[in-house]
Structures are given as structure tokens and as C-alpha cells.
């Protein structure tokens, strides 16, 4: 089974998702605190050891018109760090609408009475899930 890990890179947090090609489905996995490159890469090493992915998918934040923005450069640097450290294929995926979609879910959950803190802590992982799902379905 071809397992992939997906990442929604942020300056404070990195959302992580896991998915596979057989059913073209992904699940939110965790949110990692971005407290420095080495610490973050160490935590990701643990996930890679557990899941043994065949590739890593990183969301590429773009402006609505498709042009790159300052976070695009940071996401590309993160992807390059992953590739250098883990020697796995990296795919960048346009993430323009994934965070918005995850935020829509957040609002729906709040309306249904789900605790704000509990749901907010999974928001980045849900964005990573959408990024990975987009890759798996393409």
C-alpha cells in the first residue's frame, strides 16, 4: 500500500495528515509545533518511521490569482529540508482553498456545539488532510 504524509506548513504549527492511494483517502493525523527546523524535522522523523511513506506532500500557499507569496518561499524551503533529510519524493500541491475549507468545517462544528479549543487544535491537521486528499484524487 502506498502511504503518503501530507503537510500544511505554518510559522507556528505544521498540520500533518496520512493517506494512501488504494482508496485515495486521507486522515488528519496531528499538529506539530514549529519550534525550529531541527526539532520539527526530528518529530517528522518519528512519523516517517511509524508510517513509512513513499512520498511527502507539502501544501504550497499561493495568492488567489495563483502567484506566489512570502509563505510560498517558506513552504518551498520546508519541502527542500524534508527532501534533503529524508530522501523521499516531495510533491508541492496548491493549497489555496484548503485552509478556507477547514475553517468552514470549524464554523460548522462550532454551530453544532463542539468545543472551540478542541476543534481549533485540529484545524491545521484538517488543512493537511485536504492538501493530501487533493493530491491523492488527482
N, C-alpha and C positions, 0 to 999 in steps of 0.2 A: 504494500500500500504506500503510495507517495504522499508523505506528510509534509506540510509546509507550516512555517511560522510567519505570521504577519505582524507588522509593527506600525503603530501610529506614533511617530516621534514628536516629542514636545520638549520645551526647555525645562519644564518641571517634572513631567511624567511621560512615560512611554507605555502606551497600551499594547498588549500582546494578545494575539489570537492564534488558534491552531486549527488546521483544516486539512482535508485530503481530497484527492481527485475522484475517487470512486463515486462518491455521492455529490461531489462539487459543493460541499458544505463546510462551514467554518463555525467555530465557537469562541466566544470571548474567554480568555484564559486568565490574565492577570494585568495589573497595572504596576509598573516598576517606577520607583522614584529615580529621577535623573539627577543623581548627586555626584556626577563626574564620570568621565568616559571609562576609566578602569573599573570602577565599582559597577557601573551599568553593564559593561561587557562581561564582567565576572558573573553577574546574575543571569545574563543571557546564556553564558556558557553552561550553566546548570540546566536551563530549559532545553538547550540543544542536546545535552547529554541524556536528558529524560525522553525527549520526543524524537530524536534522531531524524530531523527533517532533511529532505533532499534539496530544499531551497528556502530562501528567505525573501519575504515580500515587504517592501517598505513604501509607505504612503508618501507621495510627492505632492506637497501643498502648492497649488497654483492659484493665481487670481482667476476670477470668473471668466475673463477673456482668454484664459489659457496661458498667459505669460507667467514667468517665474517671479518670485518674490524673495525677500531675505530668508524666510524659513525654508525655501526650496534648496538653497545652498547648504543650510544646516542638515536638512534631511539627506541630501546627496553625500555629505561628509560622513554622516552616521552610516549610510549604506556602504561607503568605501571602507569605513572602520570594520564593519561586520565582515565584509568580503576578505579583507586582509587578515583578520584574526581567525575566522572560521573556515575559510577556503570553500565556501558554499556559493552556488549561483545566487545572485541577487537580482530581483526584478523590482523596478520602481513602478508604482501604479498611481495614476491621477486620483487624488483624494478630495477633489473639490467639494463634493456633496456628501461625503461620508460623515463628517462631524455634524453637519446640519441635520442629517437623518438621525444620528444618535441623539442629538438634542431634542428632536421631535419625539422620540421614544421617551426621553426623560420627562418632557412635559406631560405626555400621556400617563406615565407611571405616577407622577405627582397628582394628577387629577384623579387617579384611581386610589390614592391614599398611601402609596409606597413612600417610606421614609426618605427624605431628601438626601441625607448623608449616605445612606446605604446605596442609593441609586447613583449618586454623583461619583462615588468611588469606582464605579464600573464604567463610567462614560467613555474613558479613553480606550478601554478594552473593547467596548462595543464598536467604537470607530475602527479599531484594528480589525475586528471581525468583518466589518463591511468592506474594508480595503481588501482583505484576503478573499472574501466571498466574490468580490468583483473580479479578482484575478482568476479564481477557480472556475468561474462561469464564462470566462472569455475564451 
